[in-house]
């Protein structure tokens, strides 16, 4: 059979037309152009996000309270925080210190701002409003992230399609506002490819105020840029990012120091939590001593920086920023005091930009779905041990998840051969005739 699609194609010709593959010799070029196809791919995000909202159905009807939210798998930190932290006070309450959240300033501020938009109503209706508003915001963020991936890898539109249709959004997208941070990172990467280091730095700085793992993404930028001789622009981007993050943090600290110092204190005093391999000894009945979790996190950051250097130094082709970040972020996440279900949202877009296959993608999502189900059943076991998942079985789920993330890192290691860029010209045959396609 004659091979009619390239090595980079993930779909057969009859199916890949849906996402920009071969459409035939007589099709007008505009029909397979990026401006024509990318809007369609972006709209595909409505499918997983619609499913994610439908998954919240039981809690939308009955409220996010009690153990039913775990048995039904519709728990979300968003309505829970709205009810517990008094987010109806809005930005004013956040700036005065009346609202205290463990999230970093960007996310805590956004959660408070959205809470101030909720109309006055009973607790259930207010929670519904809050969840609906965040569903819209997160969907728009995912739209922007998919668009960024499509613009970053226009020759691999299947990668944007994978992100748009990923089942991981059904599992994790509505658990937290983390997709806001992910979108900022994707936008920073797009600005970097457009040679706009200041804009990239501002976006990256805002992301730094949202999640600590963005720090290793900044390190990955500098390390990856050194091999291709773009370190000056990369350093400028990181300096702008640090200036943006520190400047805004100082301003917020003047209004209420807890906004900035609260998340740091919470991290330093954190014990091993759900999803972390550090929790396994506790699940086995032998909890680790205090301070082990934050110290392990510090060591993990050192290992992640080393992983960036190794990835760039030993790759047989220059690794991109996304590829180095996709290799290092899992190290930071796995050594954190806790690895929440939504942590998959941090890693997957970077891994897709790195060019991992759809098999690796769906395999990771399957493991994430199993872990999320195991987590809700394990939490519910506190109220009903006969119905919930025992600690030993949850430990197995945590270990299996860590192994799956290790396999993802192994897959990312081999993706530098998939770097975008000019392809070498095929050598002419001795008689200078063009080469014919090879039949396989």
C-alpha positions in Angstrom: 0.0 0.0 0.0 1.4 3.4 -0.9 1.8 5.7 2.1 -0.2 8.8 1.6 0.4 10.7 4.8 3.5 12.0 6.5 5.2 10.7 9.7 3.7 13.6 11.7 0.1 12.7 10.9 -1.8 10.9 13.6 -5.0 10.2 11.6 -5.6 8.4 8.3 -6.4 10.6 5.3 -10.2 10.1 5.4 -10.3 11.3 9.0 -7.5 13.9 9.1 -9.4 16.2 6.7 -11.5 17.1 9.8 -8.5 18.7 11.4 -6.6 20.0 8.4 -5.1 16.9 6.8 -5.2 15.8 3.1 -8.3 17.2 1.4 -7.5 16.3 -2.2 -5.6 17.8 -5.1 -8.4 20.1 -6.3 -9.3 21.6 -3.0 -8.6 25.3 -2.8 -5.6 26.2 -0.6 -7.8 28.4 1.7 -9.9 25.3 2.7 -6.9 23.8 4.5 -5.4 27.1 5.7 -4.9 27.8 9.4 -7.3 30.7 9.5 -10.0 28.5 8.0 -9.5 25.4 10.2 -8.4 26.8 13.6 -11.7 28.4 14.4 -13.4 25.1 13.9 -10.9 23.3 16.1 -11.3 26.0 18.8 -15.1 25.5 18.9 -14.5 21.8 19.7 -13.8 22.8 23.3 -17.5 23.1 23.9 -17.8 19.3 23.8 -15.6 18.4 26.8 -16.6 21.6 28.7 -20.2 20.8 28.2 -19.6 17.3 29.5 -17.7 18.7 32.4 -20.7 20.9 33.4 -23.1 18.0 32.9 -20.9 16.0 35.3 -21.8 18.7 37.9 -25.5 18.0 37.5 -26.1 16.3 40.9 -24.4 19.1 42.8 -26.1 21.8 40.7 -29.4 20.4 41.8 -28.6 19.5 45.4 -25.7 21.7 46.2 -22.0 21.1 46.8 -22.2 19.8 50.4 -22.0 16.6 52.3 -20.6 13.3 51.1 -22.9 13.1 48.1 -20.5 15.4 46.1 -17.8 12.8 46.5 -20.0 9.7 45.8 -21.4 11.5 42.7 -17.9 12.8 41.6 -19.1 16.4 41.3 -16.9 18.0 43.9 -15.4 21.3 43.0 -13.2 23.6 45.0 -14.9 26.6 43.4 -18.3 26.5 45.0 -16.7 25.1 48.2 -14.4 28.1 48.5 -17.3 30.4 47.7 -19.3 29.1 50.6 -16.5 28.7 53.1 -14.4 31.8 52.5 -17.1 34.3 52.1 -16.2 35.3 48.5 -19.5 37.2 48.2 -17.5 40.1 49.7 -15.8 40.6 46.4 -12.5 42.3 45.7 -13.0 44.8 48.5 -13.1 42.0 51.1 -10.0 40.4 49.5 -8.0 43.6 49.6 -8.9 44.3 53.2 -7.9 40.8 54.3 -11.5 39.7 55.2 -11.2 36.9 52.6 -8.4 34.5 53.2 -7.5 31.8 50.6 -4.6 29.5 50.3 -4.4 30.2 46.5 -1.7 32.5 45.2 -2.7 36.2 44.6 -3.8 35.9 41.0 -6.2 33.1 41.6 -7.4 34.3 45.0 -8.1 37.7 43.5 -10.0 36.3 40.6 -12.0 34.0 42.8 -12.9 37.0 45.0 -13.7 39.2 42.0 -16.1 36.6 40.5 -17.7 36.2 43.9 -18.5 39.9 43.9 -20.4 39.4 40.6 -22.8 36.9 42.0 -26.3 38.4 42.6 -27.8 38.2 46.0 -29.6 34.9 46.5 -29.8 31.9 48.8 -26.6 29.9 49.3 -27.6 27.2 46.7 -28.6 29.7 44.0 -25.5 31.8 44.8 -23.3 28.7 44.5 -24.9 27.9 41.1 -24.3 31.4 39.9 -20.7 31.2 41.0 -20.1 27.9 39.3 -21.8 29.1 36.1 -19.7 32.2 35.9 -16.5 30.2 36.4 -17.6 27.7 33.7 -17.8 30.5 31.2 -14.4 31.9 32.3 -12.7 28.6 32.2 -14.2 27.8 28.8 -13.0 31.1 27.4 -9.5 30.3 28.8 -9.5 26.9 27.2 -10.5 28.5 23.9 -7.6 30.9 24.1 -5.2 28.1 25.1 -6.2 25.9 22.1 -5.8 28.9 19.8 -2.3 29.5 21.2 -1.4 25.9 20.6 -2.7 26.1 17.0 -0.7 29.2 16.4 2.4 27.8 18.0 2.3 24.5 16.0 0.4 25.4 12.8 2.0 22.4 11.0 0.5 20.1 13.6 -3.1 21.2 14.0 -3.8 17.8 15.5 -2.1 18.9 18.7 -4.5 21.8 19.1 -7.4 19.4 18.4 -6.1 17.0 21.0 -6.1 19.8 23.6 -9.6 21.0 22.5 -11.1 17.5 22.8 -9.1 16.2 25.7 -11.2 14.2 28.3 -9.0 15.6 31.0 -11.2 18.7 31.0 -14.2 16.6 31.9 -12.2 15.3 34.9 -10.4 18.4 36.1 -11.3 21.7 34.4 -14.1 22.8 36.7 -12.3 21.8 39.9 -10.3 25.0 40.2 -9.3 28.2 38.2 -6.0 26.7 37.2 -6.7 26.9 33.5 -6.3 30.7 33.8 -2.7 30.2 34.7 -2.2 27.6 32.0 -3.6 30.0 29.4 -1.3 32.7 30.5 1.7 30.4 30.0 0.5 29.4 26.5 0.0 33.0 25.6 3.5 33.9 26.9 5.0 31.1 24.7 3.1 32.5 21.7 4.4 36.0 22.4 7.9 34.6 22.7 7.8 33.0 19.3 6.5 36.3 17.9 9.7 38.0 19.2 7.8 40.0 21.8 9.8 39.4 25.0 8.2 42.2 27.0 4.7 40.9 26.4 5.8 37.4 27.1 7.4 38.5 30.3 4.3 40.3 31.5 2.1 37.3 30.8 4.6 35.0 32.5 4.8 37.3 35.5 1.0 37.2 35.9 1.2 33.4 35.7 3.9 33.4 38.4 1.4 35.1 40.7 -1.0 32.2 40.0 1.0 29.1 40.6 4.6 28.3 41.8 5.2 25.7 39.0 5.3 28.5 36.5 8.8 29.3 38.0 10.3 26.2 36.5 8.7 27.2 33.1 10.7 30.4 33.3 13.9 28.4 34.1 13.1 26.2 31.1 12.9 29.2 28.8 16.4 30.4 29.7 18.0 26.9 29.6 16.3 26.1 26.2 17.3 29.5 24.7 21.0 29.0 25.5 21.4 26.1 23.0 20.0 28.1 20.2 21.7 31.4 21.0 18.6 33.3 22.1 19.5 33.7 25.7 19.5 37.5 25.7 15.8 37.7 24.7 15.0 34.8 27.2 16.7 36.6 30.1 14.9 39.8 29.2 11.6 37.9 29.3 12.3 36.3 32.6 13.5 39.7 34.1 10.3 41.3 33.0 8.3 38.4 34.4 10.1 38.7 37.8 9.6 42.5 37.8 5.9 42.1 37.0 5.4 39.5 39.7 7.4 41.2 42.4 5.9 44.6 41.6 2.4 43.4 41.8 3.1 41.4 44.9 4.5 44.4 46.7 1.5 46.5 45.9 -0.8 43.8 47.1 1.2 43.3 50.3 0.8 47.0 51.1 -3.0 46.5 50.9 -3.0 43.2 52.9 0.2 41.2 53.6 -1.8 38.0 54.0 -2.6 38.0 50.3 1.1 37.4 49.5 2.4 35.7 52.7 -0.6 33.5 53.4 0.1 31.0 50.5 3.8 30.8 51.5 3.0 30.0 55.1 0.4 27.5 54.0 3.0 25.8 51.8 5.6 25.7 54.5 3.3 24.2 57.0 1.7 21.7 54.6 1.7 18.0 55.3 1.6 15.4 52.6 -1.7 15.7 50.8 -3.8 13.9 48.3 -2.1 12.7 45.2 1.4 13.0 46.6 3.7 9.9 46.8 4.7 11.4 50.2 1.2 10.5 51.4 1.8 6.8 50.8 3.6 6.1 54.1 0.7 7.8 56.0 -1.8 5.7 54.1 0.2 2.6 55.2 0.0 3.8 58.8 3.4 5.4 59.1 3.1 9.2 58.5 6.3 11.1 57.7 7.7 13.7 60.2 6.7 17.3 60.0 8.5 19.6 57.5 9.4 16.6 55.3 6.9 17.7 52.6 8.1 21.3 52.0 11.8 20.1 52.2 11.1 17.4 49.6 9.5 20.1 47.5 12.6 22.3 47.7 14.7 19.3 46.7 12.3 18.6 43.8 12.9 22.1 42.5 16.6 21.4 42.4 16.0 18.2 40.5 13.7 19.9 38.1 16.4 22.6 37.3 18.9 19.7 36.7 16.3 18.0 34.5 16.1 21.1 32.3 19.8 21.2 31.9 20.0 17.5 31.1 17.1 17.7 28.6 18.7 20.5 26.7 22.3 19.2 26.8 21.6 15.6 25.8 18.8 16.1 23.3 20.0 15.3 19.7 18.1 18.3 18.4 17.6 21.6 20.2 14.6 21.2 22.5 11.9 23.9 22.5 10.8 25.9 25.5 7.6 23.8 25.7 9.5 20.5 25.6 11.9 21.4 28.3 9.0 22.7 30.5 7.0 19.6 29.8 9.9 17.5 31.1 10.5 19.6 34.2 7.0 20.5 35.4 6.1 16.9 36.3 9.2 16.8 38.5 8.0 19.9 40.5 4.5 18.5 40.7 5.4 15.0 41.8 7.6 16.3 44.6 5.0 18.8 45.9 3.3 18.3 49.2 0.1 17.5 47.3 -0.7 16.8 43.6 -4.3 17.7 43.1 -6.5 16.2 40.3 -6.2 19.5 38.4 -2.4 19.2 38.2 -3.0 17.3 35.0 -4.0 20.6 33.5 -0.5 22.0 34.2 1.3 19.3 32.3 -0.9 18.2 29.4 -0.9 21.4 27.3 2.9 21.5 27.6 3.2 17.8 26.7 1.0 18.3 23.7 3.1 21.3 22.5 6.1 18.9 22.9 4.4 16.6 20.4 3.5 13.6 22.5 1.2 11.1 20.7 -2.5 10.8 21.2 -1.9 7.4 22.8 0.3 8.8 25.5 -2.2 11.7 25.9 -5.2 9.4 26.3 -3.3 6.9 28.5 -2.5 9.8 30.9 -6.1 10.9 31.0 -7.3 7.4 31.7 -4.9 7.2 34.7 -6.0 10.6 35.9 -9.7 9.6 35.7 -9.0 6.5 37.8 -7.1 8.5 40.3 -9.8 11.1 40.6 -12.4 8.4 41.1 -10.2 6.7 43.7 -9.7 10.0 45.5 -13.4 10.8 45.8 -14.1 7.3 47.1 -11.3 7.5 49.5 -12.5 10.8 51.0 -16.0 9.4 51.2 -14.6 6.4 53.1 -14.2 8.7 56.2 -18.0 8.8 56.5 -18.8 5.3 55.2 -15.9 2.9 55.3 -18.0 0.0 53.8 -18.8 2.1 50.7 -15.5 4.0 50.3 -12.1 3.1 49.1 -9.6 1.8 51.7 -6.3 3.7 52.2 -4.2 0.9 50.8 -6.1 0.9 47.5 -5.8 4.7 47.2 -2.0 4.3 47.8 -2.0 2.0 44.8 -3.8 4.6 42.7 -1.3 7.3 43.8 1.7 5.1 42.9 0.1 4.2 39.5 -0.4 7.9 38.8 3.2 8.7 39.6 4.3 5.9 37.2 2.1 7.3 34.4 3.6 10.7 34.9 7.1 9.1 34.7 6.1 7.5 31.4 4.9 10.9 30.1 8.3 12.3 30.9 9.9 9.4 29.0 7.7 10.2 26.0 8.6 13.9 26.2 12.3 13.0 26.2 12.0 11.6 22.7 9.9 14.4 21.2 12.8 16.8 20.2 12.9 15.0 16.9 9.4 16.5 16.3 10.6 20.1 16.6 9.0 22.5 14.2 11.3 24.2 11.7 12.7 23.8 8.2 13.0 20.3 7.1 16.2 19.1 5.2 15.8 18.9 1.5 15.8 15.4 0.1 18.9 14.6 -1.9 18.4 14.3 -5.6 18.8 11.0 -7.4 21.9 10.5 -9.5 19.9 11.4 -12.7 18.5 14.5 -10.9 14.9 13.2 -11.1 12.7 13.9 -8.1 12.3 11.0 -5.8 9.1 8.9 -5.9 7.1 8.1 -2.8 8.2 4.9 -1.2 5.6 2.2 -1.1 5.3 0.3 2.2 
